[in-house]
Amino acid sequence: MVGSQRDFEPPGGLERRDIQVCAAMEDEKSFSDICGGRLALRRRYYSPYCREFGLSSARLSLCSLTAVTCAVWLAAYGLFTLCENSMVLSATIFITILGLLGYLHFVKIDQETLLIIDSLGIQMTSSYASGKESTTFIEMDKVKDIIINEAIYMQKVIYYLCILLKEPGKPHEISQVVPVFQSAKPRLDCLIEVYRSCQEVLAHQKATATSL
């Protein structure tokens, strides 16, 4: 995937409780990722200029996890039968458990969320299968635009949503490209849904900034 990412932490962090709203409109639509897997796009409109998009991928299947674990342990038992070394079984169990914990805590992302508020900025949150969350915040005055870009991935062209950041002191130049939904990798139709809504918020923010 093209692009790199830098974390921006707002003072005190941006919490959802800071968004003063009475109610939020919410809907959910199904899409596919670039490999054909199912994705669920949840959209929440707290106000015309405060919107949240959550992309959820398929959760870890207990059946597939059990099958992989059994296959690894059967292979380890076969090695134990050949060499009659109990350390093989002990090491396999330890490595399997350690690998599973690492996968759940650092690799498997269940949901990616994009929260955009015209007066504050953009917050991206990744929720891992273990319950850990990773948050990136970008102040709105650093955002130049949000676009859909192309990249080469696994020998094919894919599309991805990204945030263009302004060069400090040179607002017409781009300092960095921050990809969005890197784990989910949704197809173009899903990206267009998010892109159009984000552009509405950005258009209002730019109009407000111009009038000041």
Buried (B, 14 or more C-beta within 10 A) or exposed (E): BEBEEEEBEBEEEBEEEEBEEEEBEEEEEEBBBBEEEEBBBBBBBBBEBBBBBBBBBEEEEEEEEEEEBEEBBEEBEEEBEEEEEEEBBEEBBEEBEEEBEEBBEEEBBBBBBBBBBBEBBBBBBBBBBBEEEEBBBBEBEBBBBBBEBEBEBEEEEBBBBBBBBBEEEEEEEEBBBBBBBBBBBBBBEBBBBBBEBBEBBBEBBBEEEEEE
